[in-house]
Amino acid sequence: MFMARPADVVITDMVMDNGEGMETVMALRDARPAPKVLVISGNPLYVEQSLKLGADGALLKPFTLTLMLDTLAAL
């Protein structure tokens, strides 16, 4: 989907029905131009791992809309 319509920021969950979030983060890191990647997850280990794999930001569920908007602004 990103290749068809590149975006400045991609928000992805780490656990999805149609794919794995870790794979998504790694694929987006290889995209040109690479977007900023914000990961969301309910699992603190996934949040930590996503940052190691190259995500630009991560939010642990549950989070507030204000926190998400502030995080996006910082990216």
C-alpha positions as CSV (number, residue, x, y, z in Angstrom):
1,M,0.0,0.0,0.0
2,F,2.9,2.4,0.9
3,M,4.5,1.8,-2.5
4,A,1.3,2.7,-4.3
5,R,0.8,5.9,-2.2
6,P,3.9,7.0,-0.4
7,A,3.3,9.0,2.8
8,D,5.5,11.1,5.1
9,V,4.4,9.0,8.2
10,V,3.2,5.4,8.6
11,I,1.4,4.4,11.7
12,T,1.4,0.6,12.2
13,D,0.4,-1.8,14.9
14,M,2.8,-4.6,15.7
15,V,0.2,-7.4,15.6
16,M,-2.0,-7.4,12.5
17,D,-4.2,-10.0,10.7
18,N,-2.5,-9.5,7.4
19,G,1.1,-9.3,8.4
20,E,3.7,-8.8,11.0
21,G,4.6,-5.4,12.3
22,M,8.3,-6.1,12.6
23,E,8.4,-7.0,8.9
24,T,6.5,-3.8,8.1
25,V,9.0,-1.7,10.0
26,M,12.0,-3.3,8.2
27,A,10.4,-3.0,4.8
28,L,9.6,0.7,5.4
29,R,13.2,1.3,6.5
30,D,14.3,0.1,3.0
31,A,11.7,2.2,1.1
32,R,12.9,5.3,-0.8
33,P,12.1,7.8,0.4
34,A,11.7,6.2,3.8
35,P,8.8,7.5,5.8
36,K,8.8,8.2,9.5
37,V,7.4,5.1,11.2
38,L,5.2,5.2,14.4
39,V,4.5,1.9,16.0
40,I,1.7,1.1,18.4
41,S,1.4,-2.0,20.5
42,G,0.0,-3.3,23.8
43,N,3.1,-5.2,24.4
44,P,6.1,-3.3,25.9
45,L,8.6,-5.8,24.4
46,Y,7.2,-5.2,20.9
47,V,7.5,-1.4,21.5
48,E,11.2,-1.8,22.5
49,Q,12.0,-4.2,19.6
50,S,10.4,-1.9,17.0
51,L,12.6,1.0,18.1
52,K,15.7,-1.3,17.7
53,L,14.5,-2.2,14.2
54,G,14.3,1.4,13.1
55,A,10.9,2.8,14.1
56,D,11.1,6.5,14.7
57,G,8.6,6.4,17.5
58,A,6.4,4.0,19.5
59,L,3.4,4.2,21.7
60,L,2.3,1.7,24.3
61,K,-1.5,1.0,24.3
62,P,-3.6,2.5,25.7
63,F,-2.5,6.0,24.9
64,T,-4.3,9.3,24.6
65,L,-5.0,11.1,21.3
66,T,-3.0,14.1,22.7
67,L,0.0,11.8,23.2
68,M,-0.3,10.4,19.7
69,L,-0.6,13.9,18.2
70,D,2.4,15.2,20.2
71,T,4.4,12.2,19.1
72,L,3.5,12.7,15.5
73,A,4.4,16.4,15.7
74,A,7.8,15.5,17.1
75,L,8.5,13.1,14.2
